[in-house]
């Protein structure tokens, strides 16, 4: 009751300029709270959907399996990056394929089922691959997707940083203006520097600073928490981009040496000539 009464008294004694300042801070507070709520929901969805996507991805052996099954993980930045990479890889496989002769795996023949062996068998069974030049396009697409997802996560954070840095200064501007305009004019009218003459003007001026702090303090805590969360998701995204690119390169890129490629190109396809004895034929 006392606090609300004091705030009401201070607001009533505030100058027009001070009330305008408080109105600006109120609008800034609405924007900052909107960003805080929206961003908190976005980060929560990103964490939750990201865990589901990583669990599904780790359970596969083929890096294209999730995309080919048509599974979706809305809200997961890693899935958006994954989908872009899978889409670009499919495009390159369709338009710039490299056909490789199937190579039998000794591990497959022996029936080994270790994780590394299974991965090697899958890679050897894929006969349509892409060249390193085509894979460069996939890498560029992954880097572009990672940058876009980082920008999406950071969208709106400028409002919180503005509220943190600018809120107190806007309030201070209203306070200084109110003290100089209202308090000093009250002293001049009363012809004395008594507390009775100064109190209304000081109270009306200080409410602008209080409002600025009310705007800045919640935004500061939210900004620090969200920046840390976004940094963690972004680092996780960069690590996954490298991991995904390595998996695609291992299974879908033609990694044969130049000697092997030349052997396949120059492999003779003519049948061996057969000689027949005319005496035997007769």
ChimeraX commands (.cxc) that place a marker at each C-alpha (Angstrom):
marker #1 position 0.00,0.00,0.00 radius 0.5
marker #1 position 2.76,2.42,0.94 radius 0.5
marker #1 position 4.75,1.58,-2.18 radius 0.5
marker #1 position 1.75,1.96,-4.47 radius 0.5
marker #1 position 0.79,5.22,-2.77 radius 0.5
marker #1 position 4.32,6.57,-3.14 radius 0.5
marker #1 position 4.43,5.59,-6.81 radius 0.5
marker #1 position 1.06,7.21,-7.43 radius 0.5
marker #1 position 2.17,10.40,-5.69 radius 0.5
marker #1 position 5.44,10.46,-7.65 radius 0.5
marker #1 position 3.66,9.88,-10.96 radius 0.5
marker #1 position 1.18,12.68,-10.23 radius 0.5
marker #1 position 4.03,15.06,-9.46 radius 0.5
marker #1 position 6.02,14.06,-12.54 radius 0.5
marker #1 position 6.37,16.62,-15.30 radius 0.5
marker #1 position 4.98,16.13,-18.79 radius 0.5
marker #1 position 8.44,15.26,-20.01 radius 0.5
marker #1 position 8.81,12.71,-17.21 radius 0.5
marker #1 position 5.48,11.10,-18.08 radius 0.5
marker #1 position 6.52,10.88,-21.72 radius 0.5
marker #1 position 9.74,9.20,-20.61 radius 0.5
marker #1 position 7.77,6.73,-18.49 radius 0.5
marker #1 position 5.52,6.01,-21.48 radius 0.5
marker #1 position 8.53,5.27,-23.68 radius 0.5
marker #1 position 9.92,2.96,-21.02 radius 0.5
marker #1 position 6.54,1.23,-20.72 radius 0.5
marker #1 position 6.53,0.52,-24.47 radius 0.5
marker #1 position 10.10,-0.74,-24.28 radius 0.5
marker #1 position 9.06,-3.01,-21.41 radius 0.5
marker #1 position 6.20,-4.46,-23.47 radius 0.5
marker #1 position 8.54,-5.20,-26.36 radius 0.5
marker #1 position 11.18,-6.74,-24.10 radius 0.5
marker #1 position 8.68,-8.96,-22.28 radius 0.5
marker #1 position 7.24,-10.08,-25.61 radius 0.5
marker #1 position 10.71,-11.05,-26.79 radius 0.5
marker #1 position 11.49,-12.79,-23.50 radius 0.5
marker #1 position 8.34,-14.94,-23.61 radius 0.5
marker #1 position 8.62,-15.72,-27.33 radius 0.5
marker #1 position 12.33,-16.47,-27.15 radius 0.5
marker #1 position 11.93,-18.66,-24.05 radius 0.5
marker #1 position 9.33,-20.77,-25.87 radius 0.5
marker #1 position 11.51,-20.96,-28.97 radius 0.5
marker #1 position 14.57,-22.11,-27.02 radius 0.5
marker #1 position 12.50,-24.65,-25.09 radius 0.5
marker #1 position 11.17,-26.11,-28.34 radius 0.5
marker #1 position 14.65,-26.10,-29.87 radius 0.5
marker #1 position 16.08,-28.05,-26.93 radius 0.5
marker #1 position 13.20,-30.53,-26.77 radius 0.5
marker #1 position 12.94,-31.16,-30.53 radius 0.5
marker #1 position 16.73,-31.23,-30.82 radius 0.5
marker #1 position 16.99,-34.08,-28.31 radius 0.5
marker #1 position 14.41,-36.11,-30.25 radius 0.5
marker #1 position 16.17,-35.46,-33.54 radius 0.5
marker #1 position 19.62,-36.39,-32.24 radius 0.5
marker #1 position 18.22,-39.59,-30.72 radius 0.5
marker #1 position 16.66,-40.52,-34.08 radius 0.5
marker #1 position 19.80,-39.60,-36.02 radius 0.5
marker #1 position 22.12,-41.58,-33.73 radius 0.5
marker #1 position 19.90,-44.65,-34.22 radius 0.5
marker #1 position 20.49,-44.67,-38.00 radius 0.5
marker #1 position 23.45,-45.95,-40.00 radius 0.5
marker #1 position 22.71,-44.08,-43.22 radius 0.5
marker #1 position 22.89,-40.27,-42.85 radius 0.5
marker #1 position 20.08,-39.90,-45.43 radius 0.5
marker #1 position 17.69,-42.35,-43.78 radius 0.5
marker #1 position 15.63,-39.82,-41.78 radius 0.5
marker #1 position 15.04,-37.61,-44.82 radius 0.5
marker #1 position 14.07,-40.59,-46.99 radius 0.5
marker #1 position 11.63,-41.80,-44.35 radius 0.5
marker #1 position 10.04,-38.36,-44.32 radius 0.5
marker #1 position 10.38,-37.80,-40.56 radius 0.5
marker #1 position 10.11,-34.21,-39.35 radius 0.5
marker #1 position 11.32,-32.50,-36.17 radius 0.5
marker #1 position 9.84,-29.01,-36.26 radius 0.5
marker #1 position 11.63,-26.48,-34.09 radius 0.5
marker #1 position 14.97,-28.29,-34.03 radius 0.5
marker #1 position 17.73,-26.17,-35.62 radius 0.5
marker #1 position 19.85,-29.28,-36.20 radius 0.5
marker #1 position 17.03,-30.88,-38.21 radius 0.5
marker #1 position 16.73,-27.79,-40.42 radius 0.5
marker #1 position 20.47,-28.04,-41.12 radius 0.5
marker #1 position 20.16,-31.79,-41.69 radius 0.5
marker #1 position 17.30,-31.37,-44.16 radius 0.5
marker #1 position 19.19,-28.77,-46.19 radius 0.5
marker #1 position 22.23,-31.07,-46.41 radius 0.5
marker #1 position 20.11,-34.10,-47.35 radius 0.5
marker #1 position 18.24,-32.12,-49.99 radius 0.5
marker #1 position 21.46,-30.85,-51.58 radius 0.5
marker #1 position 23.01,-34.34,-51.49 radius 0.5
marker #1 position 19.95,-35.86,-53.20 radius 0.5
marker #1 position 20.15,-33.17,-55.86 radius 0.5
marker #1 position 23.81,-33.90,-56.54 radius 0.5
marker #1 position 23.17,-37.67,-56.60 radius 0.5
marker #1 position 20.43,-37.16,-59.16 radius 0.5
marker #1 position 22.11,-34.60,-61.41 radius 0.5
marker #1 position 25.85,-35.26,-60.97 radius 0.5
marker #1 position 26.18,-38.96,-60.09 radius 0.5
marker #1 position 29.39,-40.95,-60.06 radius 0.5
marker #1 position 28.80,-44.67,-60.62 radius 0.5
marker #1 position 31.18,-46.87,-58.66 radius 0.5
marker #1 position 31.60,-50.62,-59.13 radius 0.5
marker #1 position 30.33,-52.57,-56.12 radius 0.5
marker #1 position 33.13,-53.79,-53.88 radius 0.5
marker #1 position 32.64,-56.89,-51.76 radius 0.5
marker #1 position 33.41,-56.40,-48.13 radius 0.5
marker #1 position 35.29,-59.14,-46.34 radius 0.5
marker #1 position 33.63,-58.03,-43.12 radius 0.5
marker #1 position 30.20,-58.54,-44.68 radius 0.5
marker #1 position 31.13,-62.01,-45.85 radius 0.5
marker #1 position 32.29,-63.00,-42.40 radius 0.5
marker #1 position 29.01,-61.83,-40.84 radius 0.5
marker #1 position 30.54,-59.26,-38.46 radius 0.5
marker #1 position 28.04,-56.89,-36.90 radius 0.5
marker #1 position 30.19,-54.28,-35.16 radius 0.5
marker #1 position 29.11,-50.69,-35.57 radius 0.5
marker #1 position 32.12,-49.64,-37.58 radius 0.5
marker #1 position 31.86,-52.72,-39.79 radius 0.5
marker #1 position 28.15,-52.14,-40.46 radius 0.5
marker #1 position 28.90,-48.56,-41.45 radius 0.5
marker #1 position 31.67,-49.74,-43.76 radius 0.5
marker #1 position 29.36,-52.30,-45.37 radius 0.5
marker #1 position 26.70,-49.67,-46.06 radius 0.5
marker #1 position 29.27,-47.34,-47.59 radius 0.5
marker #1 position 30.56,-50.12,-49.85 radius 0.5
marker #1 position 27.05,-51.10,-50.97 radius 0.5
marker #1 position 26.29,-47.58,-52.26 radius 0.5
marker #1 position 27.27,-47.59,-55.92 radius 0.5
marker #1 position 25.96,-44.14,-56.90 radius 0.5
marker #1 position 28.03,-41.41,-55.28 radius 0.5
marker #1 position 29.11,-37.82,-55.90 radius 0.5
marker #1 position 32.44,-36.23,-56.63 radius 0.5
marker #1 position 34.41,-34.03,-54.26 radius 0.5
marker #1 position 33.49,-31.03,-56.40 radius 0.5
marker #1 position 29.79,-31.77,-55.97 radius 0.5
marker #1 position 30.32,-32.33,-52.26 radius 0.5
marker #1 position 31.69,-28.80,-51.95 radius 0.5
marker #1 position 28.17,-27.59,-52.80 radius 0.5
marker #1 position 26.84,-29.70,-49.93 radius 0.5
marker #1 position 29.36,-28.18,-47.53 radius 0.5
marker #1 position 28.40,-24.66,-48.62 radius 0.5
marker #1 position 24.71,-25.50,-48.11 radius 0.5
marker #1 position 25.43,-26.80,-44.60 radius 0.5
marker #1 position 27.43,-23.69,-43.67 radius 0.5
marker #1 position 24.67,-21.45,-45.02 radius 0.5
marker #1 position 22.01,-23.38,-43.09 radius 0.5
marker #1 position 24.06,-23.15,-39.87 radius 0.5
marker #1 position 24.37,-19.37,-40.29 radius 0.5
marker #1 position 20.65,-18.99,-41.00 radius 0.5
marker #1 position 19.69,-20.99,-37.91 radius 0.5
marker #1 position 22.04,-18.91,-35.76 radius 0.5
marker #1 position 20.38,-15.73,-37.06 radius 0.5
marker #1 position 16.93,-17.17,-36.33 radius 0.5
marker #1 position 17.97,-17.95,-32.75 radius 0.5
marker #1 position 19.44,-14.48,-32.24 radius 0.5
marker #1 position 16.46,-12.66,-33.76 radius 0.5
marker #1 position 14.96,-10.16,-31.34 radius 0.5
marker #1 position 17.88,-10.18,-28.91 radius 0.5
marker #1 position 18.71,-6.61,-29.94 radius 0.5
marker #1 position 15.53,-5.48,-28.15 radius 0.5
marker #1 position 16.66,-7.06,-24.89 radius 0.5
marker #1 position 20.13,-5.58,-25.16 radius 0.5
marker #1 position 18.57,-2.18,-25.86 radius 0.5
marker #1 position 16.35,-2.52,-22.81 radius 0.5
marker #1 position 19.32,-3.49,-20.64 radius 0.5
marker #1 position 21.63,-0.73,-21.86 radius 0.5
marker #1 position 19.12,2.00,-22.68 radius 0.5
marker #1 position 16.42,1.61,-20.03 radius 0.5
marker #1 position 18.37,3.11,-17.11 radius 0.5
marker #1 position 19.72,5.94,-19.26 radius 0.5
marker #1 position 16.27,6.85,-20.57 radius 0.5
marker #1 position 15.01,6.87,-16.99 radius 0.5
marker #1 position 18.00,8.94,-15.91 radius 0.5
marker #1 position 17.21,11.43,-18.65 radius 0.5
marker #1 position 13.71,11.84,-17.28 radius 0.5
marker #1 position 15.06,12.20,-13.75 radius 0.5
marker #1 position 17.64,14.85,-14.63 radius 0.5
marker #1 position 15.11,16.73,-16.69 radius 0.5
marker #1 position 12.54,16.59,-13.89 radius 0.5
marker #1 position 14.98,17.65,-11.18 radius 0.5
marker #1 position 16.21,20.63,-13.17 radius 0.5
marker #1 position 12.81,21.74,-14.43 radius 0.5
marker #1 position 10.42,20.94,-11.58 radius 0.5
marker #1 position 12.55,20.93,-8.43 radius 0.5
marker #1 position 14.48,24.09,-9.15 radius 0.5
marker #1 position 11.33,25.90,-10.27 radius 0.5
marker #1 position 9.65,24.79,-7.01 radius 0.5
marker #1 position 12.54,26.18,-5.01 radius 0.5
marker #1 position 12.32,29.44,-6.93 radius 0.5
marker #1 position 8.57,29.74,-6.32 radius 0.5
marker #1 position 8.89,28.97,-2.62 radius 0.5
marker #1 position 11.91,31.28,-2.36 radius 0.5
marker #1 position 13.54,28.69,-0.07 radius 0.5
marker #1 position 15.37,25.38,-0.44 radius 0.5
marker #1 position 13.15,23.57,2.03 radius 0.5
marker #1 position 12.26,19.88,1.83 radius 0.5
marker #1 position 8.61,20.82,1.29 radius 0.5
marker #1 position 9.52,22.70,-1.86 radius 0.5
marker #1 position 11.94,20.09,-3.18 radius 0.5
marker #1 position 10.18,16.80,-2.33 radius 0.5
marker #1 position 7.39,16.79,-4.95 radius 0.5
marker #1 position 9.73,17.57,-7.82 radius 0.5
marker #1 position 12.37,15.05,-6.71 radius 0.5
marker #1 position 9.73,12.33,-6.27 radius 0.5
marker #1 position 8.26,13.06,-9.68 radius 0.5
marker #1 position 11.71,12.95,-11.26 radius 0.5
marker #1 position 12.98,9.80,-9.56 radius 0.5
marker #1 position 10.04,7.68,-10.75 radius 0.5
marker #1 position 11.53,7.78,-14.25 radius 0.5
marker #1 position 14.75,6.19,-12.96 radius 0.5
marker #1 position 12.77,3.57,-11.03 radius 0.5
marker #1 position 10.78,2.73,-14.17 radius 0.5
marker #1 position 14.00,2.42,-16.17 radius 0.5
marker #1 position 15.41,-0.04,-13.64 radius 0.5
marker #1 position 12.17,-2.05,-13.67 radius 0.5
marker #1 position 12.59,-2.37,-17.42 radius 0.5
marker #1 position 16.31,-3.15,-17.42 radius 0.5
marker #1 position 16.67,-5.65,-14.56 radius 0.5
marker #1 position 14.37,-8.42,-15.90 radius 0.5
marker #1 position 15.75,-7.89,-19.41 radius 0.5
marker #1 position 19.31,-8.23,-18.08 radius 0.5
marker #1 position 18.67,-11.62,-16.44 radius 0.5
marker #1 position 16.74,-12.89,-19.47 radius 0.5
marker #1 position 19.40,-11.64,-21.89 radius 0.5
marker #1 position 22.26,-13.35,-20.04 radius 0.5
marker #1 position 20.35,-16.64,-19.81 radius 0.5
marker #1 position 19.22,-16.60,-23.43 radius 0.5
marker #1 position 22.61,-15.60,-24.83 radius 0.5
marker #1 position 24.18,-18.54,-22.99 radius 0.5
marker #1 position 21.49,-20.92,-24.28 radius 0.5
marker #1 position 21.82,-19.64,-27.85 radius 0.5
marker #1 position 25.59,-19.97,-27.71 radius 0.5
marker #1 position 25.24,-23.58,-26.55 radius 0.5
marker #1 position 22.77,-24.45,-29.32 radius 0.5
marker #1 position 24.95,-22.72,-31.92 radius 0.5
marker #1 position 28.05,-24.65,-30.84 radius 0.5
marker #1 position 26.04,-27.86,-30.90 radius 0.5
marker #1 position 24.85,-26.95,-34.40 radius 0.5
marker #1 position 28.40,-26.34,-35.66 radius 0.5
marker #1 position 29.56,-29.66,-34.21 radius 0.5
marker #1 position 26.67,-31.50,-35.85 radius 0.5
marker #1 position 27.36,-29.82,-39.20 radius 0.5
marker #1 position 30.92,-31.19,-39.12 radius 0.5
marker #1 position 29.73,-34.63,-38.01 radius 0.5
marker #1 position 27.01,-34.76,-40.68 radius 0.5
marker #1 position 29.38,-33.60,-43.43 radius 0.5
marker #1 position 31.88,-36.31,-42.43 radius 0.5
marker #1 position 29.16,-38.99,-42.51 radius 0.5
marker #1 position 27.96,-37.86,-45.95 radius 0.5
marker #1 position 31.50,-37.75,-47.26 radius 0.5
marker #1 position 32.22,-41.25,-46.00 radius 0.5
marker #1 position 29.13,-42.83,-47.55 radius 0.5
marker #1 position 28.20,-40.73,-50.57 radius 0.5
marker #1 position 31.45,-39.24,-51.88 radius 0.5
marker #1 position 33.68,-41.05,-54.33 radius 0.5
marker #1 position 36.86,-41.41,-52.28 radius 0.5
marker #1 position 38.72,-43.70,-54.66 radius 0.5
marker #1 position 42.30,-42.87,-55.43 radius 0.5
marker #1 position 43.31,-41.70,-58.89 radius 0.5
marker #1 position 44.96,-45.07,-59.54 radius 0.5
marker #1 position 41.72,-46.94,-58.79 radius 0.5
marker #1 position 39.73,-44.65,-61.04 radius 0.5
marker #1 position 42.18,-45.14,-63.90 radius 0.5
marker #1 position 42.11,-48.92,-63.42 radius 0.5
marker #1 position 38.34,-48.96,-63.71 radius 0.5
marker #1 position 38.35,-46.72,-66.78 radius 0.5
marker #1 position 41.10,-48.66,-68.55 radius 0.5
marker #1 position 39.92,-52.15,-67.53 radius 0.5
marker #1 position 39.82,-54.22,-70.73 radius 0.5
marker #1 position 36.42,-55.57,-71.58 radius 0.5
marker #1 position 37.50,-57.69,-74.56 radius 0.5
marker #1 position 37.27,-61.45,-74.27 radius 0.5
marker #1 position 40.43,-63.49,-74.47 radius 0.5
marker #1 position 40.98,-64.93,-78.00 radius 0.5
marker #1 position 40.62,-68.69,-78.37 radius 0.5
marker #1 position 42.65,-70.79,-80.82 radius 0.5
marker #1 position 41.25,-73.94,-82.38 radius 0.5
marker #1 position 43.23,-76.72,-84.07 radius 0.5
marker #1 position 41.85,-77.30,-87.60 radius 0.5
marker #1 position 42.84,-80.96,-87.45 radius 0.5
marker #1 position 40.80,-81.52,-84.32 radius 0.5
marker #1 position 37.82,-79.68,-85.71 radius 0.5
marker #1 position 37.76,-81.88,-88.74 radius 0.5
marker link #1:1,2 radius 0.2
marker link #1:2,3 radius 0.2
marker link #1:3,4 radius 0.2
marker link #1:4,5 radius 0.2
marker link #1:5,6 radius 0.2
marker link #1:6,7 radius 0.2
marker link #1:7,8 radius 0.2
marker link #1:8,9 radius 0.2
marker link #1:9,10 radius 0.2
marker link #1:10,11 radius 0.2
marker link #1:11,12 radius 0.2
marker link #1:12,13 radius 0.2
marker link #1:13,14 radius 0.2
marker link #1:14,15 radius 0.2
marker link #1:15,16 radius 0.2
marker link #1:16,17 radius 0.2
marker link #1:17,18 radius 0.2
marker link #1:18,19 radius 0.2
marker link #1:19,20 radius 0.2
marker link #1:20,21 radius 0.2
marker link #1:21,22 radius 0.2
marker link #1:22,23 radius 0.2
marker link #1:23,24 radius 0.2
marker link #1:24,25 radius 0.2
marker link #1:25,26 radius 0.2
marker link #1:26,27 radius 0.2
marker link #1:27,28 radius 0.2
marker link #1:28,29 radius 0.2
marker link #1:29,30 radius 0.2
marker link #1:30,31 radius 0.2
marker link #1:31,32 radius 0.2
marker link #1:32,33 radius 0.2
marker link #1:33,34 radius 0.2
marker link #1:34,35 radius 0.2
marker link #1:35,36 radius 0.2
marker link #1:36,37 radius 0.2
marker link #1:37,38 radius 0.2
marker link #1:38,39 radius 0.2
marker link #1:39,40 radius 0.2
marker link #1:40,41 radius 0.2
marker link #1:41,42 radius 0.2
marker link #1:42,43 radius 0.2
marker link #1:43,44 radius 0.2
marker link #1:44,45 radius 0.2
marker link #1:45,46 radius 0.2
marker link #1:46,47 radius 0.2
marker link #1:47,48 radius 0.2
marker link #1:48,49 radius 0.2
marker link #1:49,50 radius 0.2
marker link #1:50,51 radius 0.2
marker link #1:51,52 radius 0.2
marker link #1:52,53 radius 0.2
marker link #1:53,54 radius 0.2
marker link #1:54,55 radius 0.2
marker link #1:55,56 radius 0.2
marker link #1:56,57 radius 0.2
marker link #1:57,58 radius 0.2
marker link #1:58,59 radius 0.2
marker link #1:59,60 radius 0.2
marker link #1:60,61 radius 0.2
marker link #1:61,62 radius 0.2
marker link #1:62,63 radius 0.2
marker link #1:63,64 radius 0.2
marker link #1:64,65 radius 0.2
marker link #1:65,66 radius 0.2
marker link #1:66,67 radius 0.2
marker link #1:67,68 radius 0.2
marker link #1:68,69 radius 0.2
marker link #1:69,70 radius 0.2
marker link #1:70,71 radius 0.2
marker link #1:71,72 radius 0.2
marker link #1:72,73 radius 0.2
marker link #1:73,74 radius 0.2
marker link #1:74,75 radius 0.2
marker link #1:75,76 radius 0.2
marker link #1:76,77 radius 0.2
marker link #1:77,78 radius 0.2
marker link #1:78,79 radius 0.2
marker link #1:79,80 radius 0.2
marker link #1:80,81 radius 0.2
marker link #1:81,82 radius 0.2
marker link #1:82,83 radius 0.2
marker link #1:83,84 radius 0.2
marker link #1:84,85 radius 0.2
marker link #1:85,86 radius 0.2
marker link #1:86,87 radius 0.2
marker link #1:87,88 radius 0.2
marker link #1:88,89 radius 0.2
marker link #1:89,90 radius 0.2
marker link #1:90,91 radius 0.2
marker link #1:91,92 radius 0.2
marker link #1:92,93 radius 0.2
marker link #1:93,94 radius 0.2
marker link #1:94,95 radius 0.2
marker link #1:95,96 radius 0.2
marker link #1:96,97 radius 0.2
marker link #1:97,98 radius 0.2
marker link #1:98,99 radius 0.2
marker link #1:99,100 radius 0.2
marker link #1:100,101 radius 0.2
marker link #1:101,102 radius 0.2
marker link #1:102,103 radius 0.2
marker link #1:103,104 radius 0.2
marker link #1:104,105 radius 0.2
marker link #1:105,106 radius 0.2
marker link #1:106,107 radius 0.2
marker link #1:107,108 radius 0.2
marker link #1:108,109 radius 0.2
marker link #1:109,110 radius 0.2
marker link #1:110,111 radius 0.2
marker link #1:111,112 radius 0.2
marker link #1:112,113 radius 0.2
marker link #1:113,114 radius 0.2
marker link #1:114,115 radius 0.2
marker link #1:115,116 radius 0.2
marker link #1:116,117 radius 0.2
marker link #1:117,118 radius 0.2
marker link #1:118,119 radius 0.2
marker link #1:119,120 radius 0.2
marker link #1:120,121 radius 0.2
marker link #1:121,122 radius 0.2
marker link #1:122,123 radius 0.2
marker link #1:123,124 radius 0.2
marker link #1:124,125 radius 0.2
marker link #1:125,126 radius 0.2
marker link #1:126,127 radius 0.2
marker link #1:127,128 radius 0.2
marker link #1:128,129 radius 0.2
marker link #1:129,130 radius 0.2
marker link #1:130,131 radius 0.2
marker link #1:131,132 radius 0.2
marker link #1:132,133 radius 0.2
marker link #1:133,134 radius 0.2
marker link #1:134,135 radius 0.2
marker link #1:135,136 radius 0.2
marker link #1:136,137 radius 0.2
marker link #1:137,138 radius 0.2
marker link #1:138,139 radius 0.2
marker link #1:139,140 radius 0.2
marker link #1:140,141 radius 0.2
marker link #1:141,142 radius 0.2
marker link #1:142,143 radius 0.2
marker link #1:143,144 radius 0.2
marker link #1:144,145 radius 0.2
marker link #1:145,146 radius 0.2
marker link #1:146,147 radius 0.2
marker link #1:147,148 radius 0.2
marker link #1:148,149 radius 0.2
marker link #1:149,150 radius 0.2
marker link #1:150,151 radius 0.2
marker link #1:151,152 radius 0.2
marker link #1:152,153 radius 0.2
marker link #1:153,154 radius 0.2
marker link #1:154,155 radius 0.2
marker link #1:155,156 radius 0.2
marker link #1:156,157 radius 0.2
marker link #1:157,158 radius 0.2
marker link #1:158,159 radius 0.2
marker link #1:159,160 radius 0.2
marker link #1:160,161 radius 0.2
marker link #1:161,162 radius 0.2
marker link #1:162,163 radius 0.2
marker link #1:163,164 radius 0.2
marker link #1:164,165 radius 0.2
marker link #1:165,166 radius 0.2
marker link #1:166,167 radius 0.2
marker link #1:167,168 radius 0.2
marker link #1:168,169 radius 0.2
marker link #1:169,170 radius 0.2
marker link #1:170,171 radius 0.2
marker link #1:171,172 radius 0.2
marker link #1:172,173 radius 0.2
marker link #1:173,174 radius 0.2
marker link #1:174,175 radius 0.2
marker link #1:175,176 radius 0.2
marker link #1:176,177 radius 0.2
marker link #1:177,178 radius 0.2
marker link #1:178,179 radius 0.2
marker link #1:179,180 radius 0.2
marker link #1:180,181 radius 0.2
marker link #1:181,182 radius 0.2
marker link #1:182,183 radius 0.2
marker link #1:183,184 radius 0.2
marker link #1:184,185 radius 0.2
marker link #1:185,186 radius 0.2
marker link #1:186,187 radius 0.2
marker link #1:187,188 radius 0.2
marker link #1:188,189 radius 0.2
marker link #1:189,190 radius 0.2
marker link #1:190,191 radius 0.2
marker link #1:191,192 radius 0.2
marker link #1:192,193 radius 0.2
marker link #1:193,194 radius 0.2
marker link #1:194,195 radius 0.2
marker link #1:195,196 radius 0.2
marker link #1:196,197 radius 0.2
marker link #1:197,198 radius 0.2
marker link #1:198,199 radius 0.2
marker link #1:199,200 radius 0.2
marker link #1:200,201 radius 0.2
marker link #1:201,202 radius 0.2
marker link #1:202,203 radius 0.2
marker link #1:203,204 radius 0.2
marker link #1:204,205 radius 0.2
marker link #1:205,206 radius 0.2
marker link #1:206,207 radius 0.2
marker link #1:207,208 radius 0.2
marker link #1:208,209 radius 0.2
marker link #1:209,210 radius 0.2
marker link #1:210,211 radius 0.2
marker link #1:211,212 radius 0.2
marker link #1:212,213 radius 0.2
marker link #1:213,214 radius 0.2
marker link #1:214,215 radius 0.2
marker link #1:215,216 radius 0.2
marker link #1:216,217 radius 0.2
marker link #1:217,218 radius 0.2
marker link #1:218,219 radius 0.2
marker link #1:219,220 radius 0.2
marker link #1:220,221 radius 0.2
marker link #1:221,222 radius 0.2
marker link #1:222,223 radius 0.2
marker link #1:223,224 radius 0.2
marker link #1:224,225 radius 0.2
marker link #1:225,226 radius 0.2
marker link #1:226,227 radius 0.2
marker link #1:227,228 radius 0.2
marker link #1:228,229 radius 0.2
marker link #1:229,230 radius 0.2
marker link #1:230,231 radius 0.2
marker link #1:231,232 radius 0.2
marker link #1:232,233 radius 0.2
marker link #1:233,234 radius 0.2
marker link #1:234,235 radius 0.2
marker link #1:235,236 radius 0.2
marker link #1:236,237 radius 0.2
marker link #1:237,238 radius 0.2
marker link #1:238,239 radius 0.2
marker link #1:239,240 radius 0.2
marker link #1:240,241 radius 0.2
marker link #1:241,242 radius 0.2
marker link #1:242,243 radius 0.2
marker link #1:243,244 radius 0.2
marker link #1:244,245 radius 0.2
marker link #1:245,246 radius 0.2
marker link #1:246,247 radius 0.2
marker link #1:247,248 radius 0.2
marker link #1:248,249 radius 0.2
marker link #1:249,250 radius 0.2
marker link #1:250,251 radius 0.2
marker link #1:251,252 radius 0.2
marker link #1:252,253 radius 0.2
marker link #1:253,254 radius 0.2
marker link #1:254,255 radius 0.2
marker link #1:255,256 radius 0.2
marker link #1:256,257 radius 0.2
marker link #1:257,258 radius 0.2
marker link #1:258,259 radius 0.2
marker link #1:259,260 radius 0.2
marker link #1:260,261 radius 0.2
marker link #1:261,262 radius 0.2
marker link #1:262,263 radius 0.2
marker link #1:263,264 radius 0.2
marker link #1:264,265 radius 0.2
marker link #1:265,266 radius 0.2
marker link #1:266,267 radius 0.2
marker link #1:267,268 radius 0.2
marker link #1:268,269 radius 0.2
marker link #1:269,270 radius 0.2
marker link #1:270,271 radius 0.2
marker link #1:271,272 radius 0.2
marker link #1:272,273 radius 0.2
marker link #1:273,274 radius 0.2
marker link #1:274,275 radius 0.2
marker link #1:275,276 radius 0.2
marker link #1:276,277 radius 0.2
marker link #1:277,278 radius 0.2
marker link #1:278,279 radius 0.2
marker link #1:279,280 radius 0.2
marker link #1:280,281 radius 0.2
marker link #1:281,282 radius 0.2
view
